Amino acid sequence: MEQRLLAAAAAGRNHNQFPKSLNAFVSLISNPCTSDSTLTTTAETLISHLQSPNSNHQQILSLLSALSDHHPRLRREVVAAVKYFILLPSITIPALSHALSLLDPADSAALDLFSDESLFLTLCFYECGKIRKWLLRNVSIFRVRPSVLLTILLGFTMDPFPYIREAALDGLVMILNDGVVVEDRSLVGGCYFRAAELLFDADISVRRAAVSAVSEWGQLNVASNPDEYKRDLSDALFLQLCVMVRDMDVEIRVSAFDALGKIPTVSENILLQTLSKKPLLSTKEKIYPGQYTEKLSNIPATAAAFAFLHGLGDDFFQVRRSACRALQTLMVPSAEFACGTVDILVCMLSDASVVVRLQALETLHCMASHGHLKVAEYHLDMFFSILIDNDALIRSAMRKTLQFMKLQKLAMFRSCIENLIKNLELYPQDEADTFYALYRIGCSHRKFVIKIIQEVSQELEPSLDGKLGFNKVKSAGLFVLAISAPVSLERKTSSVPPQIFSYAVTLLGRICHGLVDVVDENTLLSYLSQCSRFTFTSTSENIEGGLLDFGLKYNRIHLHEKSNEVSSPSKTHGPSEFTSPLESHVKSVSCVKTIFQKIVDLWPLIQLGCMNEVARTLRSLKEETKLFTRDSHRPEGVIVFAMNYIHAIKLLGNAWAYSLSMTNLQLKGMGALEYLLGKMERGLTEMLYRYVGMTRNEELHILELMLVTYAIRLACGDTCHFEEYMRKLDFVLCSIEYLYKEGSFEISRFVTDLQNVSREIGNSEDKAVDMPYLLLNSLNLFSLQHIMLSGELKHLDAEVDVCGNDFRKPLPFVPGLPVGIPFEITLHNISSEIKLWLAISVGERSTQFVFLDLNEFGGSDEIRKFKFVAPFFRTHRVKHLVLKVSIGMESSSENRNLKRYNGPKHELIYLSRDTEVHLSMVVR
């Protein structure tokens, strides 16, 4: 076989015949048993093709890359050939970028190439602008002296082509991000001021890159100067960026505010100027070095006028969010500036965007934690209206902010407690976090707690007929508040009636769940029991006692540490044992619909790459969904579907964030992204085929998510599997088009654009260059929609077991003879028309398939149990064998037949987990 493949590969020495020999090359390279002499011949053949101007260099470089990875001993020959190829004058830009990506700068074999300044300079002055652009985008891989790099990059900032100027600015930023040390103060200043000049470039992309360069080099300019100049230079940098907050481009305004938030120190008078339209007396006459306009090279301090108010009132939520986030950093050292922003931030709480409101609350939380938040009575109405907001994240953020507020009057404190209890009544699922907020607020306002508890103590007493009302929400909240009241452990006196602590014991489980970060159940029970025996002392005696030391975690918890949706049975009501099946189903569907709506609300956060916040919310939603599985052996199909959907959205968010943050995927590799997209593709395929009763709307939703998966993979430059995934993408597009024709649905802009892109890529001569740009434009049109569950979903599931078999009780076998394995199989919601296969695997490559004809077994489609003895033929001469067995359903996805004998003709969708079967050879 090896000689035949080698002959087929050798036939490719004729360049016209080379495409036909590709499969032979791939087989020889990927086969670990290929002999060394054959591999050497293969390498020589490929290298000879690489040096020919008529060859397809992209394909040859891919093969050489695979050869180098699979067989490291040939790496030196491959590197030498690629180095020679790079210096050829006829090299094209795609081939040059591909060739350079094969060379690792850390590899000793390629070190001399990347350290060659003459090669770097030669590439810089190529006539083709695209080559210069590629070089500037990847300048960090060359080991060239910083002075040479900076000189070249500064020169290219004056290039007549905008995309070269942009790439040069990005290169300046890349140098700093890679840790290159620039000690020449004048050179640092030159880079900074050149970037400042380009803030007024006519091209938008250049201005965007200039904002980033001004931010990075400006901070280095401040750090490299003596201490007596740092404050003025920092103020100058702040003013220089303030000039850009009024740019016409949204992304530039966002970048400008992001950069403002990175400046550690700014004079207070300039910060105050950002909140006022009129020039302040302290800033009216001050002038700083910088670029105020294209021709004016000095910046007045009044350039900061109204900057933040302009950003907070911007039409685009991305700008408002960025401006709000910058405030969070800048207000920390300046209490006066922080006080001036309170009214503005309170107004931001009524913003139409959830993302902006969350950021405003986080800024207020940060302000309160630093003691800068001065709350007036007219602020409270807005704060308390947030506590009954429909969005759980908003309510959670408001509760966390309230925990750090200092309320000056008893009326303000009373109103705060009343509204927290109202929050508890309207949203029982928030109970744990509301209890925690009540406790923290009580701890910081203990004198007010004493007065409130004494006012309501009669409400907490049993009624005249002896009935207890402790199950009321208000009573539970007041008990938590009472726990925060001061007591004297030494004198055994309490500032609240001691019987209240006894009443609180009746709600011990619920209270302890809310205070899980403060105390465990046993400690709380001990504390309540001890306090219930104390002597009540009036407030006039002024107890200076304290709380039992619970080890409260007073760390400044991030605003979104918990999503507060539902994380335990005490916060969300799952179907109880007394609920009828119909009521249970209605509750399940209602819960899942709510969860799906919450997931849609997370899409703006996913687009912005805020995956920490998204992951926390999805985790809490998954925990809420799990509550509906605790009382039943088999969860409903809609619940399983919801859990799979939440997992798919998490993978989508991670892949989206990863693809946005990756720079130069060809050089850094796509391993992590491929792993995420592969899991997402498998999960979506299972969702499409493992549920009965899906409507067209639900199928369209899943198919659109599959399109996003393929589009991200292709947009990030996965050229190795280009044909495979373009075929998959076209198949899904055809499926969507068929579903749209069958029903009265309006096709989305994302799908329409992707159809056009697919046709354009099919007609393109240079697909590798055109594909990423076109697909990225299509992805920008995608928006996650609310998936509507309109029917009862049935989950196709299977269980396979071998009773009494484990590593201690293996089944005997004779090598070379088949062995019968007795299986007990249970099928759920699987009709007899479905083709099922039993897959029995030894290792990863050897799998035997056994067909299951369901017409031969009894039972109904809803549940079918039977015993089946499957023959296993591949019994090797080994002492022990461990088989992995699972059940798969044959699908017709992509309508593609597999070249497989005695097995399924289409891909399998696996319905069961792997079950291990242990075999032991009979010793004669």
N, C-alpha and C positions, 0 to 999 in steps of 0.2 A: 504493500500500500504506500509506504514511504517513497519508494522509487517511482511509483506511478505519479504521486503528487509532485515529486521533484521534476519529473519529466514535463508535467503540465506547467509548472512554474518556469522551467527552462524555456518552454515555448514562448514565454512572454518576453524573451530577449528582443524579439521583434516588437517595436513600440506599438504597432497597430494591434497586436495580439495581446498586449498587456492586460486590458480590462478582463479578458476571459480567464486569465491566470490568477486573478485576485483571490478567489476561493482557495486555490491551492496554496498560495502564500499564507493565508490566514490559518489554514489547517496545520501547516508545518510549524508556524510560529506558536500557535496555542497548544499544540500537543506536547506534553511534558516528556514523551518518550522519543521525540525526534533526536536523531544522533547528532553529535557535534559536527561531524563533517558536512552533513546536510544543512545544518544551520549556518555554517560558514559559507557554503555555496549560496544559500538564500541571501545572506547579507551582501555578498559580492554582487549578486544579480540586482538587488535593490539599489545599491550604491551606484552601479553603472547607469541604471535608469535615472537616478537623481541628477546625474551630471549631464544628462541629455536635455537640450532645450525644448524638445517636442513631447516630453513626458508630462503626465498629470502629477505635478509635484505634490499636490495636497494629499493624494492617495498614498504616494510613496512615503511621504513623511509620517503619515499615520501608521503605516506598516513598520517603518523603522522605529517609531516610538514604542509600538507593541513589542518588537523584537528586543529593544533595549530593556523594557520593563520585565519581560518574561525570562530573559537570559542575560543577566548583568555582565557576564564575562565578555560579551560582544559590545558593551557600552562604549569602550574606548574607540573602536572602529566606527561606530555610528556617530559619535561626537566629532571625530576627525572629518568624516564625510560631510556632516552638517556645517561645520566651520568653513570648509572649503566652498560649500554651496552658498553660504551667506555672502561671501566675497565676490560672487559672480556678478557682473554688471547687468545681466539680463534678468535678475531675480524680480519677481512681482511682489506687491505688498501683501497679498494673502499668504503667499509662500514664505515671505520673510518673517511675518509674525508667527506663523506656524513653526518655522525652523527655530526661531529664538525661544519659543515656548518649550522646545525639547531640551534646551540647555539649562541646567540648574547652576546659578551663580556660585552655589556652595560646593559644586563638584569640582574637584581638582582638574579634571579633564577639560572643563570649560572655563576655568578661572582666567586663563590668559586672554581668552576672547573678550570677556566682560570687563577685564582690566585694561583693555587696549584703548587708550584715548584716541588714537588715530582712527580706529574703526568707528568710535562714537562720533567723532567730528565728521567723518566721511558720510555717515548716515544722516547727520544733521543737515548736510547741504545737498541731499538728493534733490533732483529736480521735482520729483513727485511730492506734492504737498501731503498726500495721505501717509507716505512713509515718515515724513517729519512729524506728522501728528501722532502716528503710532509710537515713534521713538520718545516723544515728549510725554505721552501717557504712561510709558513704561521706563521712565528715566531712572527709577530707583533700582533696577536690576543691574545697572552698570556701576562698576567700581572705579569711579573717576573722581579726581580731586574736587572738593567742594567749590574751590575758586573757579575751576573750569566749568562745572555744572552751572553755577550761578551766572557766570558771564554769558554762557550760551542761552540760558533761560531768559535773562534780562534782554538779550538781543532779540529773541523771538517774541517778546511782548510788543515789539514794534513792527512785527510782520504785517503785510497788507491783508492777509487772510484772517478773518475773525476766528476761525476754528483753531488756527495756529496760536493766536494770542491767548485764547481760552486755555489751550493745552499747556502753554508756557506758564500761565498763572497756576494751573492745577499742579504743574511740576514743582513750582516754588513751594506750594503747600505740602506736597508729597515729601520733599526733602526734609522738612521739619518733622513731619509725622514719622519718618524713618529714623529719627534721632541723629541726623547729621548736625555736628557742632559748627556753628559759624561764630567766630570770635571777633572778626573785624566789625567794629561798631559802625563805621561809615558804610560798609557793604550792607549791613542789616538795614540801616536807614535808607540806603538807596533802593533796596527791594521794597521797603514799606511805601516810600513816596511814589515809586513807579506804579505800584498796585493802586495807590490812591488816585493817581491820574486816570487810570483806566476805569474808575468808578463812573466816569462820564462818557464812556465809549458808546458809540451809536448802536452796537450790537448787544442784545439782551444777554446772550450766553456769556459774553466777555464780562459784562457788569456783574453777573452772578458769581463768576469765578473770582472777580476782583474783590468782592465783599469777603469771601473766605480768606483770600490772601492778605487783605488789610488786617483782618482779625488776628491771624496767626503771626504775621510779621510785626504787627503793631505790638502785640504782647511781648514778643522777643525784644523789640526795640525798647520797651519800658524796662524789661528785666536786665538788659545789658548796660544801662546807664547808671550813673551814681545815684544814691538815694535822694539827694536834694533835687534831682530833676524828674524823679519817677512820677510824682503826683501830677505835675504839669503835663508830662507825656501821656499819662493815663487819661487825663481829662481831654487831651487833644484827640486821642484814639476814640474816646466816647463820642465826642462831637463829630468826628469824621464819619462814624457809623450812623449817627443821628441824621446826617444829610440824606442817607439812603432809605430812611423809613417812609419817605413819600414817593419813592420810585413807582413808575406805572406798572411794573411787573410784580405779581403776587409773590413769586418765589424769592425775589430779591428782598422784598419787605420782610418776609419770614426769616430769611438768612440774616438780615440786618438786626432784627430783634434777638435772634438766637445768639448772635455775636455780642450784642450789648450785654446779655446775661452772663457772658464769660469774663467780663472785666471785673477784677476783684475789688478795686478801690476807685471811687469817683468822688470828687468834691461835692459836699452836700448842697452848695448853692446851685451847682449845675443840675443836680438831680431835681431840686425844687423847680428849676426853670422848665423842666420837661412837663410839669403839671400846669404851667401857666402860659397863656398866649402873650401877655405883655412882658416886656423885658424887665427883669428884676434889677434893683439898684446894684446888687452885688455882682451882676454879670454884664451889666450894660456896656462897660468900656473894655472888657477883657478880650484879647485876641490870642489865638493859638496857631502854631504851624500846622498846615494841612492843605487840602484842596477843597475850597468851598464851592467853586464852579469850575468850568473847564479852563477859565483864564485867571480866576482869582485864587491866589495861593495861600491866603490866610483865612482862618475860620473864626468868626466871632462867637463868643460864648452863647449869644442869643440864638445860635443855630439849633440849640436843643429845645427851643420853645415849643411847647405843646406836643412834643414827640410821642410821649406815651399815650396821651389822650387821643392823638391821631390814630395810633395803633389799636387801642382798645375799642375805638369806634369804627374800625375798618369794616368794609362790606364782606370780607372773606373770613370765615371762622379760623382758618389756619393762621392768619396774621394776628387775630385777637388772642388766640391761644398762645402764640409765641411771645406777644407783648406781655401777657399775663405771667408767663413763665419767667421772663426776664425781670419783672418786678420782684419776683420771689427771691432772686439772688441779690438784687441791688438794695433792697430795703433792710437787709439784716444789719449792716453797720450804722444805719441812719434811722433813728426813731422818729424824727420830724418828717422825713420823707415817707416813712411807713404810715404815719398818721394821716398824711395828705392823700394817701391812696385808698383809705378805707371806704370812703363814700363811693369811689369809682368801682371798687371791687364788689361792693354790695349791689350796685346797679348791674354788674355783670352776672349776678346770680339769676337774673331774669332773661339771660341770653337764650336765643332760639336753639343754639347748638349745645348738646349734652357735653361735648368735649370741652368747650369753653367754660361751661359752668363747673365742671369737675376741676379744671385748672384754676379757676378763681377760688374755689373752696380750698384747694391745696395751698394756694398762696396765702389765704386767710389763716389756714391752719399753721403754716410756717410762721406767719406774723404773730399769732397768738402764742405759739411755743417759745418765741423769743421775747415775749412780754411787750410787744409793740401794738397789740390790738386794743384800741380804746373803743368800747362798745357804747353807743348812745341808745336811748330808748327807741328812737325812730328807726334804728337798724333792726330791732327785734322782729318786727312784723315780717320782714323779708326772710330773716333767718328761720323763723318758725314755719313760714309757708313752705320752705324747702323740706322740712321734716315730713310733710305729707305728699311729697312729690311722687309721681308714679314710678320713677326710676330708682331702683335699689341702690345703685352706686352713688347717686346724688344724696339720698337719705343717709347712707353710711358716711359719706364725706362730711356732711353737716354735723352728724353726731360726734365725729372725731374732732371737729373744730370747736364745738361747744365745750368739750372736755377741758380746753385750755383757756376759755374765756374767764375774765374776772368781772363779775356782775356787782355793781356798786350798791344797788338798792334791793330791798327785800321783794318789792313788787316785780322787779325784773327777774329775780330768781324764781319766784312763785310762777310767773308766766312761763319760764323755761321748763320747770318741772311739769306743769299742766300740758304743755305742748309735746313733751317727750312721752307722756302717758297717752296723749291722743295718737301719736305715732304708733304706740304699742297697740292701741285698740284697732286702728285701721289696718296695720300690717303685723299680724301675729308672728309671721316668719322672722321679724326683726327682733324678737324678744331678747335673745342672748346679748346682742350688741347694745340694745337699749338699756338693759340692766347694767351693763358695764359702764355705759355713759352716765347713768344716774349715780352709780357709785363714785365715779371719778369726779363728777361735778359736786357731789355732796362732800367729798374729801377736801375740796378747795373752798367750800363755802359752809363750814361746819356750824357757824353761829346761825346762819339762815336755816340750816337743816333742823336745828333744835326747835325753832319757832314754827316751822311748817309741820313737823311731826306732832307737836303739842296742839296745833290747830285742828289736825285731822285725826287725833288719837281716838276720838269717839266713833269715827267711821270705821275704825279697825276693830272695834269691840264686837262680840257676838250680839245679835239682836235679842229683844226681850223674850222671844220664844225659844231662845237657845240655839238658833241656826247660825252657822258660820258662813261668812261671805268671802272667805279667803281666796276662792278661786277667781274672783274678779280681777280683771287686768289692773285696775287702778290700785287695788290692795297689794298686789304683787309688787308693783313699782314702788309703792310707798315703803314696803318692807325692805326693799333693797336700799332705798334712801336712808332708812333708819339705821341700817347696818353701818353706814358711814358716819353716824353721829358720834361725838366724843364720849368716851367713858374713862373712868379712873380705875385702872386695874389694881393699883395699890390700895385705894380706899374702898374699892368695890362699890362705886357709885356710878349712876348712869344719868345722862341728861335727857333721856326719853323714858317713858314708862317701861319697866323691864318686861312686862307681859308681852310687849310687841315682839321681843326676841323669841319668846315661846311660840307666838303665832307664826313667826317666820319659818320655824322648823317644819311646819306642815308643807311648805313649798321648797324644802331644802334642795331637791333635785333640780328644779327649774332655776333657782337662784344660783346654785353652784355651777350650772352649765354656763350662765352668763358671766360668772366671775372665774372662769377656768384659767385665765391668765394671772389671777390673783391668789387663789386659794384652792386646795383640794377639799373634797366633801367631808372627810373626817375632821380636818382642822376647823372648817366652818361650823360643823355640828358642835364641836367642843366649845367654840367661841360663843355661839348662840346659847348653849346650855349654861355656860358660865355667866353671861350677861343677864340671863333671865332671873338670876338669883341676886342681882345687885339691888341697891337701894336707889330709888328715884330721887334726884336732887334738882331743884328748880334752877332756872338759868341765872337767877340773882346770885347764886353761890359761885357762879363762874368756874365751872370745872375746867381745869387745864390738863385733862387726861389725854388719852390717845387710843388708837386702834390697836388691836392685837396685830403683831408683826406678821403679816402674810407674805412678806417678800414681794411686794407689788412691783411689777416691772414698769418703772417710770421712764423707760426708754421712749424716745420720740419715734413712735411707730409711723411708718409711711402712710400716707392718706388712704391708699388702696390696699392696705395689708390684708383686709378681708373684704370679700365682695358682698357679704351680708345677705345673700339670697337665702339659702337654707342649707345648713350643714349638719343637722341632726334631727331626730324625731321630735325633740322638744320645740323645734322652731318651725317645722312644717308638718302638716298632717297628712300622712300617707294613708292608704286604705287600711282600716282597722279590721280586726277579726269579725266585727259585727256588721261590716258593710256588705251589701248584696253585690253579686258579680256585676250587675248593670250599673249600680252606683259607683263601684270601683272603676269600671271602664270609663264612665263619664268624667270622674275625677282625674283619671290618668290622661285622657285626651285634653282636658282643660289645662292641666299642668304642663303638658308638652307644648301646647300652643303658646302658653305664656313664655316658656323657655325659648322657643323658636323666635319670638319677638325680641327677647332680650339679646339673642345672638345677632339679630339684624342691627340692633343698636350698637353693637361692638364693632361693626365694620369700619367706621371712621378711625377707631383706635388701631385696627389692623393696618389700615392704609398708612398710618403715621408710624408704624413699626413699634407701637407700645405693647409689646407682647407680654411683659411682666404683668401688666394690669389685666390684659385679656386672659392670660392663662389662669390667673386667680379666679376670675369670674367664671370661666368655663369649668374650673375644678369644682366650684360651689354648685353650679348648675348640674354637674354630673352627680354630685352627692345628693342633691335633691331628687334626681331621677331614681337613684338607687333605693330611695325610701320605699318606692312602690314595688320593690322586688323582695323585701325582707320577709313578708308573710306568705309567700307562695313559692313553690318549688320551681315553677316556670313562669317568668314574667310575661306580660302581654307583649304582642308584637310591636305596638306603638312605643312601648318603653324601650325595648331593645333598639328599635330604629332611632329613637332620640339619642340614646347613648352612643350609637355608631356615628350619628350626625355630629354630635358635639366633638367626638374624637377627630372626625374629618375636618371640621372647622379649625380645630387646634393645629392640625398638620398644615392646613392651608395658610394659617396665620404665620406659622414658623417659616414655611417656605417663602411666603411673600416677603417677610422681613429679611430673610437670609439673601434672597435674590436682589433686594434693594441695596443691602449693605455690602455685598461682595463687589470688589473691584478687580477687574481683569480675571474673570473666572477661568480663562484658558490657562493662565499661569498658576493660579492657586488651586485649581481642581474643583470638580463638582461633586465630590464624593458625598458630603453631607446633604447637599441639595437633592442629589439623586436618591438618597435614602429616604428623605422626607416625601418626595414626590412619588416614589415607588410604593411606599406604605399608603399614601393617599389614594393612588390609582387602584390598588387592591381593595381598599376599604370601600371606595365608591362603586367598584364593580360588584362587590358582594351586596351592597345596598340595592343595587339595580336588579339583581337576580334572586336574592334570598327572601324577597317579600312578595306575598300574594295580596292583591287588592289595591295596588298603587294606581293612582289616577294619572292622567296625562300631565297634569301640572306638576305632580311630584316627580315623574320621570324626567320631565324637561329640566327641572331644578337640578337633579343629580347629573344629568348629561351636561348642563352648563358648567358645573363644577369640574367635570372631567375635562372639558375644553380648557378651563383655566389651568388645570394640571399640565396638559400637553403644551399649552402656550408658554407657560413659565419655563418648562424644560427647553423648548426650542429657542425661546427668546434669550436664554442664558448661554447659548452657543453650544448645545449638545450635538455637535456635527457627527459624532460616531454613530448615533442612532437616528439620524435625520430622516431617512426613508421610512423607517419603522413607525416613528411617531407622527410623521406627516400622513401616513396611511391611516393610523388610528384617528387622528384629528379629522380627516376627511370622512371616515366612517361615522363618527359621532355627529358631524355636521349633517350628513345625509339622514341619520336617524332623527335629528331634531327637525329637519325640514319635513320629513314624513309625518311626524307628530303634529306639526303646525298645520299641515294640509288636512289632517284628519279632524282637527278641532278648530274652533273659532278663537285662536290665540294670536296676540300681536307679537311678532318676533322682536327680540331685544336688539338694541344698537350694538351690543357686544358681539352677538352672533352674526348680525349682518356684516359688520366690519370684518370679522374673522373669515367669513365666506369670501369676501373680496380679497383679503390678504392671501388666502389659500390659492385663489386663482392667479393672483399676481406673482406669488412665489413659484407656482407651477410654470409660468411663462418666463421667469427670470433666468438670465444666463449665469449670474453670479449669486446663487441662492444664499451662500454662506454670509455674504455681505449684507444683502437686502433683508434677510429673514429677521434678525434680532430687532432692528429698528421698527419694522412694520408690526411685529407681534407685540412689542412694548406699547405701541400706540393703541393697539386693540385692547390690551390689558387695562389701560387707563380708563376704558369705557365700561369695564365690568363693575357692577355694584351688586352686593349680596341682597337678594330679595327675601321676603318672608315666605317660607314654605307652608302651604296650607294643607293640613291633613283632613281630607273630606270623607274617607272611608275607613273600614276596619282592616288594619294590616295584620296579616298572618305571617309569622316568621318560620321559614323553612329551616329545620334543625334536625340533627341526627346524633345519636349516641351509639358508640360501639364499645363492647367490653368482652373480655375473655375471663370468665370466672375461675378463680383459684389459680391464676397464673401470675407469678412474679419471679424475681431472680432466685428465690429460694425454692420455688416449685415450677421449674421450666418444663416445657413439653419436649418429649424425646423425638429425635429424628435420626435417620440413617443418611449419611452423605450420598448425594447422587439420586436419591429417591424422593418423590413428593411427600409432603407431610400435610395432614388435614388439621386445620386450626378451627376449633369450635367458637363461633362468635355469637353473642347476644346483641341484637341490633334493635334500636328503637328509633322510629321515624316520626316526625311531627309535621303535619300540614303538607305532606308530600304525596301528590297524586301518582297513579300508576303510569301516567303518560311520560313522566320525567325519567330520563335515563340516568341511573345511578351506577357508580363504579366503586368497588372496594380497591383502594390503592395500598399495596403492601411494599414498603421500601426497605432496602438494606443499604445503609449509608445515604449519600446524597444523589448518586447517579443511577443506581439500579432500582427500578420500580416495576412491580408486576401488578397488572390490573385484572380484576375479576368482576364480570358484569352481574348486577343484581336485577333479576326480572321480578318486579313487584307483583305481577299477575299470579305468580306462583305462591304468594304468601297471603294470609288473611289479614283482617283488620280494615279500618277505614282510613280515609285520607287524613283525618284529624290526628289520629295516633295509630301507629302500626308497630307491633312488637313480634319478633320472630327469631328463631335460632337458625344459624346458617354455618355449614362447614365449608371453609374455603381451602382449596389446595394451594400449597406453596411449593414451587418447583425448584427454586434456586438454592438448594441446600448444599453449601460448600463444605469442604473438609476442614472444619474448624470446631473447636470444642464448644464454643458458645456463640449463639446468634441472637442479636436484639433487633427485632423488626418494629417498624413504625407503621401503624395502620390507621387510615382515615377514610371517610366516605366523601366522594365528590359527585357533584351534579354536572352533567355535560351541558355546556351552554353554546350558543351559536353566535357569540360576540364576534364582530368583524367578519362573520360568515367565512371563516378561514379554516380549511381542513389541515389537520396535523398529519405529517408523514409518520404514522405509527402503526405497527402491526399488533393485532390482538389487544387492542386498547381503544380508548375514546378517540373520536375523530375531531373533536373540538376541545378547547380549553376547559379545564375542570374548575368549578366553583366549590370549594371544600365546605362541607356542612358540619363537620365534627372536628373535635380536637384530636391530636395524635394520641393513639393508644399504643403502649409498648407491649410487645409479645416476646417472651423469653423462650429460647429453644436451647436444648443441650444434646450434643451428639451421643448416641448410644455407643458405649465402649464394649467391644466384643472380647 
